[in-house]
Amino acid sequence: ELTPAQKAEIRERAKACAEQEGITKEQVIALRTGNFQDTDPKVKCFANCFLERTGFEANGVIQPNEVLAKLGPIAGEEKVKEVQAKCDSIKGADKCATSYELYKCYYNNRAQI
């Protein structure tokens, strides 16, 4: 379970990335709740911004050790590794598309985390 401070930090990152990429709060909420119908390139670049600011990606490349370090204590290392095995090899046309597809894969496999 995330602490209130961690939740606030995530909200701040999301807000900064939404402003940077020019997407609406509604688009952010849709992504957060697993609605992947909006394929606006700005939404995909929001995913990249957010994952980079979280440390889960660097220059559009997944950072498996960072993901494990941050999610492992919350969800359990083995569960995180299972999702990583399914998701981390995903590549899109560019770093924004890759981030979006990674986010989608992690989201769709979140029950395991």
Sequence and secondary structure as in RCSB ss.txt:
>XXXX:A:sequence
ELTPAQKAEIRERAKACAEQEGITKEQVIALRTGNFQDTDPKVKCFANCFLERTGFEANGVIQPNEVLAKLGPIA
GEEKVKEVQAKCDSIKGADKCATSYELYKCYYNNRAQI
>XXXX:A:secstr
   HHHHHHHHHHHHHHHHHHT  HHHHHHHHTT      HHHHHHHHHHHHHHTSEETTEE HHHHHHHHHHHH
 HHHHHHHHHHHTT   SSHHHHHHHHHHHHHHTGGG 
